Every structure is written in C-alpha cells, then in structure tokens.
Amino acid sequence: MPPTPTVIPNGARIRELREATGLSAAELGARLRRHVTTIQNAERGRPVSLIIIGQLSRALGAQPAELIADDSTPERT
C-alpha cells in the first residue's frame, strides 16, 4: 500500500475547535482511537497524515481545509 501523504496542520485552529467542544486532547484522541501525542503533535503544527486530518475534521465538525496550514498560518512550537 502506498504511503499516506502528510500535511502541515493548522494547529491553532485544531486546538481552538477542540477546546470549543470541551474535549481534552486525551479525550479527542480516545474518540479517534489515536494516542494523545497524535493530537498534541497536530496542535503543534507537526506533519500528520491526511487520514488524521479527515478524522479530526469529522470529530470537530470542520472542513478538512480548515485544519491544514497555509502560508499565512503561524506555526506553533
């Protein structure tokens, strides 16, 4: 199977949406059956797979494009 492409997430937007839902990173990770570090990495703007972006978008009620960084999105460290 070919590797899944990765993207740079818009970490600030992911965190904003997660906090708006009242979920902790650990709770969101549990809902997605992903380790909490996967959520934390996405919120820090570290590369994630498109599969993760799709899962996050469904769980957070957002369009996938909202969760992908563009040139104007500041990166978090």
Contacts in CASP RR format, 6 or more apart in sequence:
PFRMAT RR
TARGET T0000
AUTHOR 0000-0000-0000
METHOD contacts of the structure
MODEL  1
MPPTPTVIPNGARIRELREATGLSAAELGARLRRHVTTIQNAERGRPVSL
IIIGQLSRALGAQPAELIADDSTPERT
4 49 0 8 1.000
4 50 0 8 1.000
4 51 0 8 1.000
5 49 0 8 1.000
5 50 0 8 1.000
6 47 0 8 1.000
6 48 0 8 1.000
6 49 0 8 1.000
6 50 0 8 1.000
7 47 0 8 1.000
7 48 0 8 1.000
7 49 0 8 1.000
7 50 0 8 1.000
7 53 0 8 1.000
7 68 0 8 1.000
7 69 0 8 1.000
8 45 0 8 1.000
8 46 0 8 1.000
8 47 0 8 1.000
8 68 0 8 1.000
8 69 0 8 1.000
8 75 0 8 1.000
9 42 0 8 1.000
9 43 0 8 1.000
9 45 0 8 1.000
9 46 0 8 1.000
9 47 0 8 1.000
9 48 0 8 1.000
9 52 0 8 1.000
9 53 0 8 1.000
9 56 0 8 1.000
9 67 0 8 1.000
9 68 0 8 1.000
9 69 0 8 1.000
10 45 0 8 1.000
10 66 0 8 1.000
10 67 0 8 1.000
10 68 0 8 1.000
10 69 0 8 1.000
10 70 0 8 1.000
10 73 0 8 1.000
11 42 0 8 1.000
11 43 0 8 1.000
11 44 0 8 1.000
11 45 0 8 1.000
11 67 0 8 1.000
11 69 0 8 1.000
11 73 0 8 1.000
11 76 0 8 1.000
12 43 0 8 1.000
12 73 0 8 1.000
12 74 0 8 1.000
12 76 0 8 1.000
13 62 0 8 1.000
13 66 0 8 1.000
13 67 0 8 1.000
13 73 0 8 1.000
14 39 0 8 1.000
14 42 0 8 1.000
14 43 0 8 1.000
14 56 0 8 1.000
14 60 0 8 1.000
14 67 0 8 1.000
15 43 0 8 1.000
17 60 0 8 1.000
17 61 0 8 1.000
17 62 0 8 1.000
17 66 0 8 1.000
17 67 0 8 1.000
18 25 0 8 1.000
18 28 0 8 1.000
18 39 0 8 1.000
18 43 0 8 1.000
18 60 0 8 1.000
21 28 0 8 1.000
21 60 0 8 1.000
23 31 0 8 1.000
25 36 0 8 1.000
25 39 0 8 1.000
25 40 0 8 1.000
25 43 0 8 1.000
26 36 0 8 1.000
26 39 0 8 1.000
28 39 0 8 1.000
28 56 0 8 1.000
28 59 0 8 1.000
28 60 0 8 1.000
29 35 0 8 1.000
29 36 0 8 1.000
29 38 0 8 1.000
29 39 0 8 1.000
31 59 0 8 1.000
32 38 0 8 1.000
32 39 0 8 1.000
32 52 0 8 1.000
32 55 0 8 1.000
32 56 0 8 1.000
32 59 0 8 1.000
34 52 0 8 1.000
34 55 0 8 1.000
38 48 0 8 1.000
38 52 0 8 1.000
41 48 0 8 1.000
42 48 0 8 1.000
42 52 0 8 1.000
42 56 0 8 1.000
42 67 0 8 1.000
43 76 0 8 1.000
44 76 0 8 1.000
44 77 0 8 1.000
45 69 0 8 1.000
45 75 0 8 1.000
45 76 0 8 1.000
50 64 0 8 1.000
53 64 0 8 1.000
53 67 0 8 1.000
53 68 0 8 1.000
54 64 0 8 1.000
54 67 0 8 1.000
56 62 0 8 1.000
56 67 0 8 1.000
57 63 0 8 1.000
57 64 0 8 1.000
57 66 0 8 1.000
57 67 0 8 1.000
60 67 0 8 1.000
69 75 0 8 1.000
END
